[in-house]
Amino acid sequence: MTCEHVTLPGGATAIVCSSHRQQRCRCGRSATLLCDWKTPSKSGTCDAAICTACAVSPTPDKDLCPKHAAAYREWKAARRRGALSS
């Protein structure tokens, strides 16, 4: 069982316990983020569990897993090449 201390609005605290195991990033660290790359999945995003060290944030509140960070870099490079050839 995983338990964590949470600070509530107004300064009160609570202990929240869950039977779910803590998700882990592929690097082994605790995953606190999910990949936001758009996919045709049920949720609409990749949702790979990632830690803050492995995540790439191309914009505020958007986090990408290493696989999709590489895809994003390729997409940006292709757009730059397209803009230069116009």
C-alpha positions, 0 to 999 in steps of 0.5 A, spaced: 500 500 500 502 506 498 501 512 502 502 520 501 501 526 506 497 531 502 496 538 504 489 541 503 487 548 502 487 552 508 493 548 511 490 542 513 494 535 512 491 528 510 494 521 509 492 518 502 493 511 501 492 507 495 492 500 493 495 502 487 503 501 486 507 507 484 508 507 477 515 507 475 519 511 469 523 506 464 529 509 467 526 506 474 525 513 478 518 514 480 513 517 475 509 523 476 507 525 469 504 522 463 506 523 456 501 528 452 503 526 445 496 525 441 494 518 439 488 514 437 487 511 443 481 511 448 484 517 452 487 521 446 494 521 449 500 516 449 500 516 457 506 513 458 509 514 465 515 518 465 519 522 471 521 529 471 528 527 469 526 524 462 520 528 460 521 533 455 516 539 456 515 543 449 510 547 452 507 549 459 503 543 461 505 538 456 510 533 457 513 528 452 516 521 453 523 520 450 520 516 444 515 522 443 520 527 444 524 524 438 518 524 434 517 532 436 524 534 434 523 530 427 516 534 426 520 541 428 525 539 423 521 537 417 517 544 418 523 548 418 525 544 412 519 546 409 519 553 411 526 554 408 524 551 401 518 555 400 
